[in-house]
Amino acid sequence: MTSQYLAEFASTSSGPIWCCKWIDSSFTPSGSLVITSGVDRKVSIWDPQKPDQPQATFENPSSLGVNALDSREDYVLTCSLDSTVCRWDLGDGGAKLVGKKAANAADIFTIALSPKSSVFATTGRQGNVKLLNATGGAFAEELGSSKGRGDFGMSLSWNRDGSMFSMGSEAGQISILNAETCAVIDTFPAHTNAIRSLAFSPATVSNFLISGGDDGKINVFDIRTSHSQSRKGGGGHIAQFGFGPAAAKVSLWVTSMAIKSDGKLLCAGGSDGSLALFDLSNLNPSPLAVYPRQHSGDVWSMSWKPEEASGMLDGMAPGGGGKWVSCGEDGVIKWFRASGR
């Protein structure tokens, strides 16, 4: 399995970068683009073939930084620290604001778009979870609400077919919710501290939900068994990864995670700026590779380049190939590629 990745370029911003998303796009020659946002309120669009400067930049109307974003090929959703959510339609000339709605302070801390419909989930204060309309004409219209386990929702992730989504709380609890009704269908403990990152596997053959917490642990759950196991406090738990240098004896916050399109590799970022790569095909608890202190502070977000199912492996061993980006508190975007590519 290819586990060696090289940092081929570093882009810089005027302040901490809190979010990044790599998406397919018809607006760049490369066929994809990377969207970033952070403390300076700016949302930047990057062409991966020309990462020295953003292709376009637009400023969020809120007076505070943009702490969450999600995107499709033709639009971007953003959320700022004052809980204002916006929709931006993408085009050749950049982005156009077509929807905006402000919520009460801290009501919306993070957002996540459904992979199958024009709906997005939000969570924040009191562990409240809402489903909102993502379409331009009825943007942010409430479609359902519920309360997850915990007093503050910190992370969200949808499963591949959009039938359910998960919320991670400051108390280390995971809630699984039905996508149609927004009803909580399961809850279970996952960490002893806050869950800053959640990721459902995008692979068709996997039902894995992976969580990363401030206790320095990465836990893997099989959602097929979670409903029966959760009554015993297990939540379908099947594996735990160590994070940090040499699978460390140092406890770091797991601040971000991303799973490759084929579901075989997990990349995680830590509070000391380090990155680690894990093999999900055999659930080895030790990292395949560790990249110490790639950032000078917290790694707040990372994203893999989307890959077509027919081209995921590119003639390499399972899990090989691919590119990803990471960003963090140091205001740097790092672009990684598989060695030899």
LUMMARBA-815475 format. One record per residue (C-alpha): residue number from 1; y, z, x. Coordinates in steps of 0.02 Angstrom, whole numbers, plus 50000, padded with zeros to 5 digits. Layout:
N
[rec NUM; [Y; Z; X]]
...
END
This chain:
341
[rec 1; [50000; 50000; 50000]]
[rec 2; [50173; 49957; 50062]]
[rec 3; [50269; 50120; 50084]]
[rec 4; [50400; 50069; 50212]]
[rec 5; [50571; 50031; 50143]]
[rec 6; [50728; 49996; 50242]]
[rec 7; [50907; 50040; 50198]]
[rec 8; [50984; 49867; 50223]]
[rec 9; [51163; 49902; 50166]]
[rec 10; [51280; 50042; 50113]]
[rec 11; [51422; 50015; 49989]]
[rec 12; [51560; 50144; 49970]]
[rec 13; [51665; 50210; 49826]]
[rec 14; [51821; 50317; 49814]]
[rec 15; [51724; 50471; 49757]]
[rec 16; [51554; 50539; 49704]]
[rec 17; [51444; 50412; 49613]]
[rec 18; [51343; 50493; 49474]]
[rec 19; [51251; 50345; 49397]]
[rec 20; [51173; 50178; 49444]]
[rec 21; [51070; 50052; 49347]]
[rec 22; [50992; 49889; 49410]]
[rec 23; [50971; 49762; 49269]]
[rec 24; [50929; 49579; 49242]]
[rec 25; [51082; 49473; 49215]]
[rec 26; [51134; 49292; 49189]]
[rec 27; [51309; 49331; 49255]]
[rec 28; [51265; 49332; 49440]]
[rec 29; [51181; 49199; 49551]]
[rec 30; [51048; 49326; 49600]]
[rec 31; [50993; 49348; 49418]]
[rec 32; [51026; 49535; 49421]]
[rec 33; [51166; 49660; 49444]]
[rec 34; [51191; 49844; 49480]]
[rec 35; [51309; 49952; 49376]]
[rec 36; [51381; 50114; 49446]]
[rec 37; [51500; 50249; 49385]]
[rec 38; [51564; 50417; 49441]]
[rec 39; [51705; 50540; 49461]]
[rec 40; [51844; 50410; 49478]]
[rec 41; [51817; 50351; 49297]]
[rec 42; [51779; 50175; 49358]]
[rec 43; [51627; 50076; 49308]]
[rec 44; [51583; 49947; 49441]]
[rec 45; [51473; 49792; 49432]]
[rec 46; [51389; 49740; 49594]]
[rec 47; [51303; 49577; 49640]]
[rec 48; [51151; 49628; 49746]]
[rec 49; [51176; 49474; 49855]]
[rec 50; [51356; 49526; 49894]]
[rec 51; [51353; 49717; 49900]]
[rec 52; [51506; 49736; 50013]]
[rec 53; [51620; 49754; 49861]]
[rec 54; [51600; 49758; 49671]]
[rec 55; [51605; 49596; 49575]]
[rec 56; [51708; 49680; 49439]]
[rec 57; [51776; 49853; 49401]]
[rec 58; [51839; 49925; 49237]]
[rec 59; [51912; 50096; 49201]]
[rec 60; [51843; 50212; 49069]]
[rec 61; [51974; 50262; 48938]]
[rec 62; [51931; 50446; 48956]]
[rec 63; [52031; 50552; 49078]]
[rec 64; [51870; 50621; 49155]]
[rec 65; [51731; 50545; 49260]]
[rec 66; [51585; 50444; 49191]]
[rec 67; [51431; 50553; 49211]]
[rec 68; [51302; 50446; 49117]]
[rec 69; [51270; 50263; 49082]]
[rec 70; [51133; 50148; 49019]]
[rec 71; [51129; 49961; 48999]]
[rec 72; [51051; 49804; 48929]]
[rec 73; [51077; 49630; 49000]]
[rec 74; [51232; 49601; 48893]]
[rec 75; [51312; 49773; 48869]]
[rec 76; [51338; 49943; 48948]]
[rec 77; [51350; 50115; 48869]]
[rec 78; [51447; 50251; 48959]]
[rec 79; [51475; 50437; 48932]]
[rec 80; [51614; 50537; 49013]]
[rec 81; [51626; 50723; 49047]]
[rec 82; [51729; 50750; 48889]]
[rec 83; [51584; 50680; 48785]]
[rec 84; [51668; 50514; 48748]]
[rec 85; [51542; 50372; 48729]]
[rec 86; [51592; 50188; 48748]]
[rec 87; [51511; 50019; 48731]]
[rec 88; [51563; 49878; 48848]]
[rec 89; [51506; 49698; 48819]]
[rec 90; [51469; 49606; 48981]]
[rec 91; [51524; 49428; 49019]]
[rec 92; [51567; 49313; 49162]]
[rec 93; [51738; 49393; 49176]]
[rec 94; [51678; 49572; 49182]]
[rec 95; [51670; 49689; 49032]]
[rec 96; [51760; 49713; 48867]]
[rec 97; [51773; 49879; 48775]]
[rec 98; [51707; 49853; 48597]]
[rec 99; [51664; 50030; 48542]]
[rec 100; [51723; 50208; 48577]]
[rec 101; [51689; 50377; 48500]]
[rec 102; [51736; 50552; 48557]]
[rec 103; [51626; 50703; 48522]]
[rec 104; [51662; 50888; 48544]]
[rec 105; [51667; 50950; 48723]]
[rec 106; [51494; 50960; 48804]]
[rec 107; [51407; 50893; 48648]]
[rec 108; [51354; 50739; 48745]]
[rec 109; [51304; 50765; 48926]]
[rec 110; [51186; 50617; 48947]]
[rec 111; [51129; 50461; 48854]]
[rec 112; [50978; 50344; 48851]]
[rec 113; [50955; 50175; 48766]]
[rec 114; [50797; 50136; 48671]]
[rec 115; [50701; 49993; 48756]]
[rec 116; [50659; 49912; 48590]]
[rec 117; [50807; 49934; 48473]]
[rec 118; [50997; 49952; 48469]]
[rec 119; [50988; 50141; 48464]]
[rec 120; [51032; 50269; 48596]]
[rec 121; [50992; 50454; 48613]]
[rec 122; [51114; 50589; 48666]]
[rec 123; [51096; 50772; 48713]]
[rec 124; [51202; 50914; 48780]]
[rec 125; [51267; 51080; 48714]]
[rec 126; [51145; 51193; 48620]]
[rec 127; [51003; 51073; 48656]]
[rec 128; [51057; 50962; 48513]]
[rec 129; [50985; 50786; 48512]]
[rec 130; [51056; 50639; 48414]]
[rec 131; [51010; 50458; 48385]]
[rec 132; [51163; 50345; 48374]]
[rec 133; [51190; 50162; 48334]]
[rec 134; [51225; 50056; 48489]]
[rec 135; [51286; 49900; 48398]]
[rec 136; [51469; 49851; 48411]]
[rec 137; [51506; 49850; 48224]]
[rec 138; [51439; 50024; 48189]]
[rec 139; [51448; 50099; 48362]]
[rec 140; [51398; 50283; 48379]]
[rec 141; [51356; 50301; 48194]]
[rec 142; [51233; 50446; 48180]]
[rec 143; [51056; 50396; 48131]]
[rec 144; [50967; 50561; 48154]]
[rec 145; [50979; 50731; 48237]]
[rec 146; [50871; 50875; 48294]]
[rec 147; [50868; 51022; 48414]]
[rec 148; [50762; 51024; 48570]]
[rec 149; [50697; 51177; 48662]]
[rec 150; [50835; 51255; 48765]]
[rec 151; [51022; 51288; 48757]]
[rec 152; [51079; 51132; 48849]]
[rec 153; [51001; 50959; 48858]]
[rec 154; [51014; 50886; 49034]]
[rec 155; [50901; 50732; 49038]]
[rec 156; [50826; 50600; 48924]]
[rec 157; [50694; 50464; 48939]]
[rec 158; [50614; 50340; 48817]]
[rec 159; [50433; 50285; 48825]]
[rec 160; [50396; 50101; 48852]]
[rec 161; [50372; 50048; 48671]]
[rec 162; [50519; 50149; 48605]]
[rec 163; [50413; 50253; 48486]]
[rec 164; [50463; 50420; 48563]]
[rec 165; [50583; 50496; 48687]]
[rec 166; [50594; 50657; 48787]]
[rec 167; [50729; 50785; 48823]]
[rec 168; [50734; 50905; 48970]]
[rec 169; [50834; 51066; 48960]]
[rec 170; [50922; 51189; 49073]]
[rec 171; [50779; 51311; 49039]]
[rec 172; [50644; 51196; 49110]]
[rec 173; [50575; 51148; 48939]]
[rec 174; [50527; 50972; 48883]]
[rec 175; [50542; 50916; 48702]]
[rec 176; [50458; 50757; 48637]]
[rec 177; [50543; 50676; 48488]]
[rec 178; [50496; 50541; 48363]]
[rec 179; [50608; 50387; 48380]]
[rec 180; [50616; 50349; 48194]]
[rec 181; [50652; 50523; 48126]]
[rec 182; [50722; 50613; 48281]]
[rec 183; [50602; 50754; 48237]]
[rec 184; [50531; 50861; 48377]]
[rec 185; [50344; 50828; 48386]]
[rec 186; [50302; 50933; 48539]]
[rec 187; [50379; 51055; 48663]]
[rec 188; [50310; 51132; 48822]]
[rec 189; [50369; 51219; 48982]]
[rec 190; [50382; 51108; 49136]]
[rec 191; [50492; 51198; 49263]]
[rec 192; [50565; 51369; 49300]]
[rec 193; [50740; 51294; 49312]]
[rec 194; [50842; 51149; 49244]]
[rec 195; [50763; 50977; 49224]]
[rec 196; [50888; 50855; 49296]]
[rec 197; [50778; 50700; 49283]]
[rec 198; [50644; 50632; 49165]]
[rec 199; [50552; 50466; 49177]]
[rec 200; [50420; 50389; 49066]]
[rec 201; [50313; 50264; 49159]]
[rec 202; [50358; 50084; 49115]]
[rec 203; [50179; 50026; 49145]]
[rec 204; [50080; 49966; 48993]]
[rec 205; [49924; 50062; 49047]]
[rec 206; [50011; 50228; 49076]]
[rec 207; [50064; 50371; 48965]]
[rec 208; [50141; 50470; 49108]]
[rec 209; [50300; 50572; 49085]]
[rec 210; [50371; 50636; 49249]]
[rec 211; [50498; 50776; 49267]]
[rec 212; [50601; 50836; 49415]]
[rec 213; [50682; 51007; 49418]]
[rec 214; [50793; 51129; 49511]]
[rec 215; [50635; 51222; 49563]]
[rec 216; [50603; 51078; 49685]]
[rec 217; [50448; 51018; 49593]]
[rec 218; [50398; 50851; 49517]]
[rec 219; [50273; 50868; 49375]]
[rec 220; [50168; 50731; 49295]]
[rec 221; [50111; 50745; 49113]]
[rec 222; [49991; 50636; 49015]]
[rec 223; [50072; 50625; 48844]]
[rec 224; [49908; 50571; 48763]]
[rec 225; [49843; 50748; 48789]]
[rec 226; [50007; 50844; 48777]]
[rec 227; [49993; 50885; 48592]]
[rec 228; [49829; 50980; 48615]]
[rec 229; [49870; 51051; 48787]]
[rec 230; [50044; 51114; 48744]]
[rec 231; [49973; 51249; 48633]]
[rec 232; [49896; 51319; 48792]]
[rec 233; [50060; 51300; 48887]]
[rec 234; [50000; 51149; 48986]]
[rec 235; [50091; 51004; 48904]]
[rec 236; [49957; 50884; 48968]]
[rec 237; [50001; 50927; 49148]]
[rec 238; [49895; 50826; 49270]]
[rec 239; [49984; 50828; 49439]]
[rec 240; [50123; 50906; 49542]]
[rec 241; [50213; 50829; 49691]]
[rec 242; [50296; 50916; 49837]]
[rec 243; [50470; 50855; 49882]]
[rec 244; [50567; 50856; 50043]]
[rec 245; [50528; 50829; 50227]]
[rec 246; [50340; 50832; 50255]]
[rec 247; [50317; 50876; 50072]]
[rec 248; [50422; 51019; 50110]]
[rec 249; [50413; 51198; 50127]]
[rec 250; [50598; 51194; 50088]]
[rec 251; [50638; 51204; 49904]]
[rec 252; [50762; 51070; 49853]]
[rec 253; [50830; 51024; 49685]]
[rec 254; [50754; 50862; 49623]]
[rec 255; [50914; 50778; 49567]]
[rec 256; [50853; 50604; 49519]]
[rec 257; [50698; 50496; 49499]]
[rec 258; [50652; 50316; 49461]]
[rec 259; [50485; 50229; 49432]]
[rec 260; [50450; 50051; 49490]]
[rec 261; [50419; 49921; 49355]]
[rec 262; [50232; 49913; 49386]]
[rec 263; [50218; 50102; 49367]]
[rec 264; [50139; 50128; 49538]]
[rec 265; [50281; 50202; 49640]]
[rec 266; [50400; 50345; 49606]]
[rec 267; [50557; 50372; 49709]]
[rec 268; [50642; 50542; 49700]]
[rec 269; [50808; 50604; 49768]]
[rec 270; [50851; 50781; 49819]]
[rec 271; [51000; 50896; 49836]]
[rec 272; [51003; 50878; 50026]]
[rec 273; [51023; 50688; 50018]]
[rec 274; [50841; 50650; 50057]]
[rec 275; [50728; 50526; 49967]]
[rec 276; [50539; 50528; 49947]]
[rec 277; [50417; 50396; 49886]]
[rec 278; [50259; 50445; 49790]]
[rec 279; [50101; 50350; 49740]]
[rec 280; [50071; 50361; 49552]]
[rec 281; [49913; 50256; 49558]]
[rec 282; [49812; 50398; 49635]]
[rec 283; [49930; 50546; 49604]]
[rec 284; [49928; 50601; 49786]]
[rec 285; [50033; 50761; 49792]]
[rec 286; [50106; 50717; 49963]]
[rec 287; [50238; 50582; 49980]]
[rec 288; [50194; 50410; 50048]]
[rec 289; [50357; 50413; 50143]]
[rec 290; [50509; 50525; 50165]]
[rec 291; [50684; 50464; 50206]]
[rec 292; [50780; 50618; 50267]]
[rec 293; [50964; 50639; 50224]]
[rec 294; [51002; 50460; 50173]]
[rec 295; [51153; 50535; 50085]]
[rec 296; [51264; 50677; 50145]]
[rec 297; [51250; 50767; 49977]]
[rec 298; [51154; 50764; 49813]]
[rec 299; [51067; 50601; 49765]]
[rec 300; [51126; 50590; 49585]]
[rec 301; [51046; 50428; 49531]]
[rec 302; [50929; 50287; 49584]]
[rec 303; [50861; 50129; 49506]]
[rec 304; [50729; 49998; 49549]]
[rec 305; [50762; 49813; 49534]]
[rec 306; [50678; 49746; 49375]]
[rec 307; [50526; 49639; 49410]]
[rec 308; [50435; 49514; 49301]]
[rec 309; [50255; 49563; 49262]]
[rec 310; [50190; 49402; 49341]]
[rec 311; [50285; 49434; 49502]]
[rec 312; [50275; 49622; 49523]]
[rec 313; [50156; 49620; 49671]]
[rec 314; [50220; 49464; 49759]]
[rec 315; [50055; 49443; 49850]]
[rec 316; [50064; 49618; 49922]]
[rec 317; [49948; 49765; 49898]]
[rec 318; [49964; 49857; 49731]]
[rec 319; [50129; 49948; 49724]]
[rec 320; [50204; 49844; 49864]]
[rec 321; [50367; 49750; 49865]]
[rec 322; [50522; 49792; 49767]]
[rec 323; [50699; 49850; 49798]]
[rec 324; [50798; 50000; 49741]]
[rec 325; [50971; 50077; 49752]]
[rec 326; [51023; 50258; 49767]]
[rec 327; [51194; 50341; 49749]]
[rec 328; [51263; 50515; 49764]]
[rec 329; [51394; 50646; 49795]]
[rec 330; [51449; 50560; 49956]]
[rec 331; [51513; 50408; 49861]]
[rec 332; [51389; 50293; 49946]]
[rec 333; [51271; 50165; 49867]]
[rec 334; [51120; 50128; 49976]]
[rec 335; [51019; 49969; 49952]]
[rec 336; [50835; 49979; 50000]]
[rec 337; [50705; 49841; 50018]]
[rec 338; [50523; 49836; 50069]]
[rec 339; [50502; 49810; 50256]]
[rec 340; [50467; 49630; 50307]]
[rec 341; [50556; 49559; 50153]]
END
